Amino acid sequence: MSDTAAKIEARAALLDAAERLLISTGYAEISTRRLAEEAGVNHGLVHYYFGSMDELFAQVLERFTERLIARQRAMYARDVPFLEKWRTAMSYLDEDLESGYQKVWLELQALAWNKPALRDRVVHVDEEWRAVVTEAIQGAVEAYDIDTDTFPVEAIVSLVATFNLGMILERHSGVSTGHRELLAAIDSWLQTLDVGVRS
């Protein structure tokens, strides 16, 4: 194996291992040695390839996010009513819970609270998500002829982002009270808008 191939393989192994450990145990339980053992590489390679554990964790989040944003963009690009896209997007909440992405996202947010450089990376990931959602909401606002003076697109995006984050956080704490009812109420409201467009 060439040096370049070995480097790529070792970096990928460390990223994969960090992703698994962030999901299973959380950042507070991950030492350099434990990570290297999980990855099957020498512990010195962690800092050699990434410089710090924070950098490694940030790259785990960014890599995971890149995969899911590609999925989200493909879904929103489909030529179907917004209601169907909304339902698919809400089903992703369960899918992303199962994949562990939400846990990685929450772990990195908590870690970044006291680390400004890491916080900038987390904010950038949030901005990427909001950009995808903004495009989708903009299309829905136009399709449903929603009054953007009363409900600006930015406000709707913020509402969607914060209630999603609230549900994600609560689910990780074992709380799901009212979630199904909230999603059902939003779905019913969107159905009335959809009927209005089609009539």
LUMNU-346747 format. One record per residue (C-alpha): residue number from 0; x, y, z. Coordinates in Angstrom, 2 decimals, decimal comma. Layout:
BEGIN
+-----+---------+---------+---------+
!   n !       x !       y !       z !
+-----+---------+---------+---------+
! NUM !       X !       Y !       Z !
...
+-----+---------+---------+---------+
END
This chain:
BEGIN
+-----+---------+---------+---------+
!   n !       x !       y !       z !
+-----+---------+---------+---------+
!   0 !    0,00 !    0,00 !    0,00 !
!   1 !    1,34 !    3,45 !   -0,89 !
!   2 !    1,91 !    6,11 !    1,79 !
!   3 !   -0,99 !    8,16 !    0,40 !
!   4 !   -3,36 !    5,19 !    0,48 !
!   5 !   -2,22 !    4,30 !    4,01 !
!   6 !   -2,84 !    7,88 !    5,15 !
!   7 !   -6,31 !    7,94 !    3,61 !
!   8 !   -7,14 !    4,59 !    5,20 !
!   9 !   -5,89 !    5,63 !    8,65 !
!  10 !   -7,75 !    8,95 !    8,54 !
!  11 !  -10,97 !    7,22 !    7,49 !
!  12 !  -10,53 !    4,62 !   10,24 !
!  13 !  -10,13 !    7,37 !   12,85 !
!  14 !  -13,15 !    9,30 !   11,56 !
!  15 !  -15,26 !    6,13 !   11,51 !
!  16 !  -14,13 !    5,20 !   15,01 !
!  17 !  -14,80 !    8,68 !   16,37 !
!  18 !  -18,27 !    8,64 !   14,82 !
!  19 !  -19,05 !    5,29 !   16,47 !
!  20 !  -17,74 !    6,42 !   19,86 !
!  21 !  -19,53 !    9,79 !   19,78 !
!  22 !  -22,75 !    7,85 !   19,22 !
!  23 !  -22,13 !    5,08 !   21,75 !
!  24 !  -20,35 !    6,87 !   24,61 !
!  25 !  -20,09 !   10,63 !   23,93 !
!  26 !  -17,08 !   12,89 !   23,58 !
!  27 !  -16,32 !   12,98 !   27,33 !
!  28 !  -15,46 !    9,28 !   27,29 !
!  29 !  -13,18 !    9,39 !   24,24 !
!  30 !   -9,45 !    9,52 !   24,88 !
!  31 !   -6,80 !    9,50 !   22,19 !
!  32 !   -5,80 !    5,96 !   23,16 !
!  33 !   -9,37 !    4,67 !   23,20 !
!  34 !  -10,04 !    6,22 !   19,81 !
!  35 !   -6,88 !    4,75 !   18,30 !
!  36 !   -7,70 !    1,34 !   19,74 !
!  37 !  -11,20 !    1,52 !   18,24 !
!  38 !   -9,71 !    2,54 !   14,88 !
!  39 !   -6,97 !   -0,07 !   14,99 !
!  40 !   -4,16 !    2,46 !   14,52 !
!  41 !   -1,28 !    3,91 !   16,55 !
!  42 !   -2,51 !    6,60 !   18,97 !
!  43 !    0,11 !    9,05 !   17,70 !
!  44 !   -1,71 !    9,23 !   14,37 !
!  45 !   -4,67 !   11,08 !   15,92 !
!  46 !   -2,69 !   14,28 !   16,42 !
!  47 !   -0,48 !   13,64 !   13,41 !
!  48 !   -3,44 !   13,63 !   11,02 !
!  49 !   -5,86 !   15,94 !   12,81 !
!  50 !   -3,87 !   18,11 !   15,20 !
!  51 !   -6,43 !   17,78 !   17,98 !
!  52 !   -9,42 !   15,76 !   19,08 !
!  53 !  -11,64 !   18,82 !   18,52 !
!  54 !  -10,57 !   18,98 !   14,89 !
!  55 !  -11,26 !   15,28 !   14,48 !
!  56 !  -14,73 !   15,63 !   16,04 !
!  57 !  -15,51 !   18,63 !   13,84 !
!  58 !  -14,58 !   16,65 !   10,74 !
!  59 !  -16,79 !   13,77 !   11,88 !
!  60 !  -19,77 !   16,12 !   12,10 !
!  61 !  -18,98 !   17,80 !    8,79 !
!  62 !  -18,55 !   14,50 !    6,97 !
!  63 !  -21,79 !   13,07 !    8,39 !
!  64 !  -23,64 !   16,31 !    7,59 !
!  65 !  -22,39 !   16,32 !    4,01 !
!  66 !  -23,96 !   12,90 !    3,42 !
!  67 !  -27,31 !   13,93 !    4,87 !
!  68 !  -27,47 !   17,30 !    3,14 !
!  69 !  -26,96 !   15,52 !   -0,19 !
!  70 !  -29,90 !   13,28 !    0,75 !
!  71 !  -32,00 !   16,29 !    1,76 !
!  72 !  -31,27 !   18,26 !   -1,42 !
!  73 !  -32,15 !   15,25 !   -3,59 !
!  74 !  -35,44 !   14,86 !   -1,72 !
!  75 !  -36,39 !   18,54 !   -2,02 !
!  76 !  -35,51 !   18,53 !   -5,73 !
!  77 !  -38,21 !   15,94 !   -6,46 !
!  78 !  -41,17 !   17,15 !   -8,50 !
!  79 !  -43,82 !   16,45 !   -5,86 !
!  80 !  -46,02 !   18,72 !   -3,68 !
!  81 !  -44,35 !   20,33 !   -0,68 !
!  82 !  -46,63 !   18,35 !    1,64 !
!  83 !  -45,01 !   15,12 !    0,47 !
!  84 !  -41,54 !   16,61 !    0,91 !
!  85 !  -42,46 !   17,78 !    4,41 !
!  86 !  -43,64 !   14,29 !    5,37 !
!  87 !  -40,43 !   12,76 !    4,05 !
!  88 !  -38,32 !   15,34 !    5,91 !
!  89 !  -40,15 !   14,58 !    9,16 !
!  90 !  -39,58 !   10,84 !    8,62 !
!  91 !  -35,87 !   11,64 !    8,48 !
!  92 !  -36,05 !   12,64 !   12,15 !
!  93 !  -36,56 !    8,97 !   13,01 !
!  94 !  -33,99 !    7,84 !   10,43 !
!  95 !  -31,37 !   10,23 !   11,78 !
!  96 !  -32,08 !    9,14 !   15,33 !
!  97 !  -31,38 !    5,55 !   14,30 !
!  98 !  -28,22 !    6,45 !   12,35 !
!  99 !  -26,76 !    8,32 !   15,31 !
! 100 !  -26,42 !   11,63 !   13,45 !
! 101 !  -28,52 !   13,52 !   15,96 !
! 102 !  -26,34 !   12,28 !   18,82 !
! 103 !  -23,18 !   13,42 !   17,02 !
! 104 !  -24,80 !   16,81 !   16,34 !
! 105 !  -25,84 !   17,28 !   19,98 !
! 106 !  -22,48 !   16,08 !   21,31 !
! 107 !  -20,63 !   18,61 !   19,15 !
! 108 !  -22,96 !   21,44 !   20,14 !
! 109 !  -22,35 !   20,73 !   23,83 !
! 110 !  -18,60 !   20,43 !   23,31 !
! 111 !  -18,55 !   23,74 !   21,41 !
! 112 !  -20,25 !   25,81 !   24,12 !
! 113 !  -16,89 !   26,67 !   25,68 !
! 114 !  -14,69 !   26,41 !   22,60 !
! 115 !  -15,08 !   29,38 !   20,21 !
! 116 !  -13,11 !   27,79 !   17,34 !
! 117 !  -15,22 !   24,65 !   17,48 !
! 118 !  -18,37 !   26,73 !   17,90 !
! 119 !  -17,62 !   28,43 !   14,56 !
! 120 !  -17,54 !   25,01 !   12,88 !
! 121 !  -20,82 !   23,98 !   14,51 !
! 122 !  -22,43 !   27,26 !   13,45 !
! 123 !  -21,24 !   26,64 !    9,88 !
! 124 !  -22,93 !   23,21 !    9,88 !
! 125 !  -26,13 !   24,83 !   11,18 !
! 126 !  -25,92 !   27,42 !    8,39 !
! 127 !  -25,62 !   24,63 !    5,81 !
! 128 !  -28,77 !   22,99 !    7,13 !
! 129 !  -30,65 !   26,28 !    7,21 !
! 130 !  -29,67 !   27,02 !    3,63 !
! 131 !  -31,23 !   23,73 !    2,49 !
! 132 !  -34,39 !   24,32 !    4,53 !
! 133 !  -34,62 !   27,94 !    3,35 !
! 134 !  -34,72 !   26,84 !   -0,30 !
! 135 !  -37,48 !   24,36 !    0,49 !
! 136 !  -39,52 !   26,82 !    2,57 !
! 137 !  -39,13 !   29,52 !   -0,08 !
! 138 !  -40,68 !   27,17 !   -2,61 !
! 139 !  -43,53 !   26,29 !   -0,22 !
! 140 !  -44,23 !   29,95 !    0,56 !
! 141 !  -44,54 !   30,69 !   -3,14 !
! 142 !  -46,64 !   27,58 !   -3,87 !
! 143 !  -49,02 !   28,23 !   -0,98 !
! 144 !  -49,05 !   32,02 !   -1,43 !
! 145 !  -48,16 !   32,64 !    2,21 !
! 146 !  -48,00 !   36,28 !    3,33 !
! 147 !  -44,30 !   36,82 !    3,93 !
! 148 !  -44,93 !   40,16 !    5,62 !
! 149 !  -46,69 !   38,24 !    8,38 !
! 150 !  -44,55 !   35,12 !    8,14 !
! 151 !  -41,08 !   35,94 !    6,69 !
! 152 !  -39,22 !   32,97 !    5,25 !
! 153 !  -36,39 !   33,45 !    7,78 !
! 154 !  -38,89 !   33,27 !   10,64 !
! 155 !  -40,48 !   30,07 !    9,32 !
! 156 !  -37,05 !   28,48 !    8,85 !
! 157 !  -36,07 !   29,42 !   12,40 !
! 158 !  -39,34 !   28,00 !   13,73 !
! 159 !  -38,83 !   24,70 !   11,88 !
! 160 !  -35,17 !   24,48 !   12,94 !
! 161 !  -35,86 !   25,18 !   16,60 !
! 162 !  -38,87 !   22,90 !   16,98 !
! 163 !  -36,95 !   20,09 !   15,24 !
! 164 !  -34,00 !   20,63 !   17,57 !
! 165 !  -36,34 !   20,70 !   20,54 !
! 166 !  -37,89 !   17,37 !   19,57 !
! 167 !  -34,47 !   15,85 !   18,89 !
! 168 !  -33,15 !   16,97 !   22,27 !
! 169 !  -36,24 !   15,74 !   24,09 !
! 170 !  -36,16 !   12,36 !   22,37 !
! 171 !  -32,56 !   11,87 !   23,48 !
! 172 !  -33,75 !   12,61 !   27,01 !
! 173 !  -36,54 !   10,04 !   26,70 !
! 174 !  -39,32 !   12,61 !   26,23 !
! 175 !  -41,76 !   12,45 !   23,33 !
! 176 !  -44,89 !   13,98 !   24,88 !
! 177 !  -46,85 !   15,95 !   22,29 !
! 178 !  -44,46 !   15,32 !   19,40 !
! 179 !  -46,88 !   13,18 !   17,41 !
! 180 !  -49,68 !   15,67 !   18,03 !
! 181 !  -47,54 !   18,62 !   16,94 !
! 182 !  -46,50 !   16,92 !   13,71 !
! 183 !  -50,10 !   15,84 !   13,03 !
! 184 !  -51,36 !   19,41 !   13,54 !
! 185 !  -48,75 !   20,82 !   11,16 !
! 186 !  -49,54 !   18,09 !    8,63 !
! 187 !  -53,28 !   18,92 !    8,81 !
! 188 !  -52,55 !   22,62 !    8,29 !
! 189 !  -50,33 !   21,86 !    5,30 !
! 190 !  -53,07 !   19,66 !    3,86 !
! 191 !  -55,49 !   22,60 !    3,91 !
! 192 !  -52,90 !   24,75 !    2,10 !
! 193 !  -52,32 !   21,97 !   -0,41 !
! 194 !  -56,03 !   21,60 !   -1,10 !
! 195 !  -56,25 !   25,37 !   -1,62 !
! 196 !  -53,49 !   25,27 !   -4,22 !
! 197 !  -55,08 !   22,37 !   -6,09 !
! 198 !  -58,62 !   23,79 !   -6,11 !
+-----+---------+---------+---------+
END
